[in-house]
Amino acid sequence: MTTQRVYLLNLILILALVLEGCSRSGAAAPEPVSQPASAVPVEAGVDVAPPAPPAPPAQAATAAPTVMTEEAAPSGQLAALIAEPVSPAPLNRTVNILLLGSDRRPKEVNWRTDVLMLLALDVENSQAAAISFPRDIYLDVIPGHKPNKINVVDYLGEKDEPGNGPDLLASILEEKIGVPIHYYLRFEFESFKQVVDALDGVELNVECRVYEYLPEEDIELYLQPGLHRLEGKMALGYVRARNQGGDLERARRQQRMVLAVRDQLLAENQIPHLPGLYAALHDSVKTDIGFVDAIRFARFALNLSEDDIHGMVVSPPDMVRADWRGGMSVWLADWPKIAEQIQTVFDRPPLLETNTVGAEGDRVQCP
């Protein structure tokens, strides 16, 4: 198996396993980290050798020792982060990955970000969290550009300079929520369909009726509550539909779909499909996560149980409110409140409970 293939398969594991995890035992997780990053984005799949381990950093007399149980020290950015002191704020001591889903289509110039999640890996306490931001949050300041929705920032950054999109979006979020963002991973929806088809479809428990026609992809979606096996085109419709619950309900469905893909990989022995997954992602996933660190994140995720995975959707009435700006229906964000609330994500019940309709979940009834 080539270096490119191993690299991308580990990225798949990060995406699928971080949000739910499993109870397998594995290697010890790396030490907690805390520091924003400025690494240059690297296209996934580039066949480069992992960087040599850096020399051990000097430790202050009062700093806690760094204990490593792996055969080799972490590489590059992760190694530098480990040496930093730990902040008391929960999301300032996690490894934070910006997950972006683009609706970019072949031969089309303009595109938007329809999936916007922050994945937080708390390696010190063996837990992880997924925080979803609605794509229609309005930003009154975008450096070098006019005010607009948050879902165009990645595109605008890429238009300014190829490779700059995730950096621009990460810098805005870092300033707004006071949380460092260390890495990014961007995928396109066309590759998402191909991944689901490579798995022979994904089995999903649909809680609330979903119906919509998406003209861009010619998807006619009508799903009643119950267990469904969705092929790629219908799975894309499920995560993009907005008729029921708008941005907020879609963000919750996106989290549920990631869980379903993870379940599919583990429950049905999908190893024979991995070459197809690699082929699907080769040209449409970009990230600045290095090869060695991707393996470490996957190993960490394998240690997690479902009770260690938490989640949150930035939602009204406290964090955002509906309004109009520039002729657009938008969410106006209370950024200080969002910054406060996301720091409590690990105090919430597990993601599988909060993402469920009913008295215990974030949704009392279907929209």
N, C-alpha and C positions, 0 to 999 in steps of 0.2 A: 504494500500500500504506500503510495507516494506521500511526501510531506504535505502537499496541498490537500490531499484527501483527509489525512489525519487531522489537519488543522481545522477544516470546515466541519468535520463530524463532531469535533469537540465543541465548536460554536453551537451546533444544533443541540448538544447536550446541555450547554449553559442555558440556552433559551428555554428548553423544555423542562429541565430538571429543577432549575432554581425556583420556579413558581410552586412546585409541590414537593419535590424531593422523593426519596425512598429510604427504606430502613437498612439498606446494605451497609456493611462496615467498609471502611476504606482508610487511606492514608490521612494523617493528621492535617488539619487545615492550617494555612499560613497565619501569621500573627495579624492582629487588627491593623488597619491602615487609616491615615487621615491626612490628605493633602490634595488639592486640585492638581490636575495634570495639564500639560501643554504639549503632549506628544503629537507628532505629525501623523495624520491618518495613513494607514497602510491598507491597500486593497487586499481583501481576503483571497487566499489562494496563491499568493505569490510565494514561490519556492525559495525561501531564504533560510539559512541556518540560524537557530536561536542564538541570541547574543551570549557571550561568555559571562559567567557569573561575576559581578563586581566585587571589588575588595570589601571586606566588612567595614561598615561605617563606624566612625568614632562615636562612642557612647558617653553622654554626660554622666557625672558621678551619681546623680539622682535618678537617672533613667532606668526603667525596668529592663532587665536583660531580654534579648530576643532569642527565643528557643526555636531552633529549626530541626525538624525530624525527617526532612526529605534528604535524598542523596545529594542534591545540589541546591545552592541558594537560589531564591527567586530572581528572575531576570529583570533588567531594565527598570521600568517605571515602578513595578511592584516592589522591587528591592529598595528603591529610594523611599517609597511610602512607609515601609515597615519601620524605618529608623526614626520616624517622626513621633513626637509625643501624642498621646491619645487625648482627644477632646471629650469632655463629659457628655456633650449632646450626642444622642444615639446615632444619628445619620452623619455625624462628623467623625465617626470612628469606623464607618463601614466602607467597603469597596462599592462604589456607585457606578452603574453602567446605564447609559442612556440608550434605550431601545426605541428605534424609529422604524415605522412601517410606511413606505412611500407608495402612492398610487401612480407612480410613473409608468407610462405605457410606451411601447416601442414607437419611434418616429414622432412622438409628441414632445414639444419643447417645455411646456409648463407642467408642473406637478405639485402635489401637496403631501403633507405628512398626516396620515389618517390614524396612525398608532403612535402614541407618545407615552412611554412608560419609563420610570426610573426603577431599576432593579438594585436593591441594597443588600449586600452580603455582609452579615455581621459574623465574621469568622471567630471573634472572641467568644461569643455566646452561642455559636452553632445555630443561627437562625437567618432567615432571609425575608425580604418583603418586596412587593410590587406596588408601585404607586402610579396610577393612571391620571394623566392630565387631559381634560377635554380639548379637542383640536380647535374649538372656536373661541378660546380665551383671547381677548383683545390686548394687544401691546401698544401702548401709546408712544413708546420709544423703541426703535429698532435701529442700531447704529448704521448710518449711511443710507437709510431708507425711510419711507413714510410709515406712519402707524398702520398696523394691519393685524390679522389673526396670527396666532402662534404657528399655525400649520403651514405658513409660507416661509418661515424663517430659514429652514434648511435649504429650500430652493433659492432664496435670495442670496444666501451665503455662497452657494455653489456658483451662482451667476456672477458674483463678485470675483471669485477665484476658485477653480476646481479644488475640491477637498476641504473648503472652508466652511461648508454648511453646518456640519455637526459642531464645530468649534464655536460658531456664532450662536447657535441655539444653546449650547452648553454654557457659554459665558453669560447669556441673559438669564438663564435659570439659576445659575450659581449666585448671581447678584440678587435675584428676587427672593430665593428661598434660603440663602445662606448655607448651602450644602455643596461640598466639592463634588464635581463629576470627573471621574478618573478615566473612563473609557466610553466608547460608543459602539453600537452595532446597528447598521441600517440594512433592511431587506425590502424587496419590492414585491408587490402583490402577485405578479405573474409567477414569480418563483414559489410563492406560497401555494398557489394552485398546483404547481408541479410537485411540490413536496407531498401534499395530501394525496395526489394521484399515485405517487410512488409508494405510498403506504396502503394502496387499494382502498382509500377512503378512511374517514375518521368516525368512530362511534361516539355519539354525543347525546347526553340527556338534555333535551330542550324543555325548560321549565315554563316559558311563556310563549304564546303564539307569536310567530314572526312571519310577516308577509310584506313583500316589496318587489318592485321592478327596478333594476339598475340598468339603464339604457347603455351606459358606457361599456359594460361587459355583456349585455344582453342576457341578464340573469333574472329569471322570474322565480321568486322565492315564496313558498308558502309552507310553513312548518307548524304542525300542531304539537302541543306538549306531548312528550314521550321520548322514547329512545329512537334515534335516527343514525343511519350510517351515511355520511355526506361525502360525495366525491369533491374534487378540488373546486369546481365552479360553484357548487352550492355552499361549500365551506367558506369561500370568499364572500358570497352574498350574506351569509350569517354574520360575519364579523364586520361587514360594511353597512348593513341595513340600519336606517335611522327612523323609520316610521313609528316604531314603538319605543318611546323613551328618549329619542334623540341621541345626543353625544354621550350622555351619562350611561344609558343602557347599553350602548354599543361598546363602551369601554369595559363594562362588566362581561359582555359576551366575548370580547377579545381575550380576557383573562381566562374564561372558561374554555375557550378553544385551545389555548396553550396547554392547559391541564389535559385536555382530551388527546392532543398530539403526544404529550408525554406518556399518558396511559397506553396509547396505542403502541408506542415503541417498546414499552416494557412488557405488556401483557400478551402480545401476539408474536413474540420472537421475530422482530422485524429486521434482524441482521442482514438477510439477503437483499433488503431494499436499500441498504446504505449506499451502494454505488449510484442508485438513482437519485437519492437525496443529494449526494455530492454533485452530480451533474446539474441538478436543478439550481443549486446555490452558487455554482462556480463563478458566474458572471454577474450576479445580482445581489450579493451580500458584501458589504464593506465594513471594515472594523479596524480599530487600532489596538486590539487585544493581541498581544504576542503569543507565539506558539506555546512556549513553556507555561505562561500564565493561564492560557486557556485550559490546559490540562489541569492545572492546580484548581481553577474555579470549578471544573467538572468534578474533580475528586471531592471538593468541599460539598458540592451540591448532593453527591451520592450519599453523604453522611446524614442528610436531613430527613426527618420524618414529616408527615403532612402537618403535624401540630406545630412544627417550627417555621411554617410558611405563613406570612401575614400579607394583607393587602388593603388597599384603600383607593377609592376613586375621589378625586377632588370634585366636590359637588356642593350645591346649595343646601341650606340657606346661608351657612356661615362663611364658606370659602369663596363662592362665586355667586353672582346674581345676573339674571337675564337683562339685556338692554340692547340698544341700537347704537352703532357707530359707523359713520361713513356709508350709510345705506345698508348696513349688514346687521343681521341678528347675531349677537355675540354674547359671550360671558365676560363680565367685568370681575376681575379677580381681586380679592382682598389678600394681597401677598403676605402681609404680616401674619394674618390668621392662617394662611396655608402653611407658612414656615413653621408656625407653632404646632399645627395639627399633625403635619407629617412626621414630626419628631415623636409622636405618640403611636406610630404605626405598630411597633412591637408590643404595645400594651393591648392591642385589639385581639379578639378571638382569631383563630386560624382562618385563612383565606376561604377555605371550603365552607365555613359557616357564614361568614359575612357576605359571601357572594350568592347565597341561597335565598330564595323568596320565602318569607315567613317571619314569625316573631323574632327569631334569632338572627336574621340577616339584615343587611342594610336596606332591603326592599321588603316592605310589608305585604305588597300585592303586586301583581303584574301590571304594567302600564296599559 
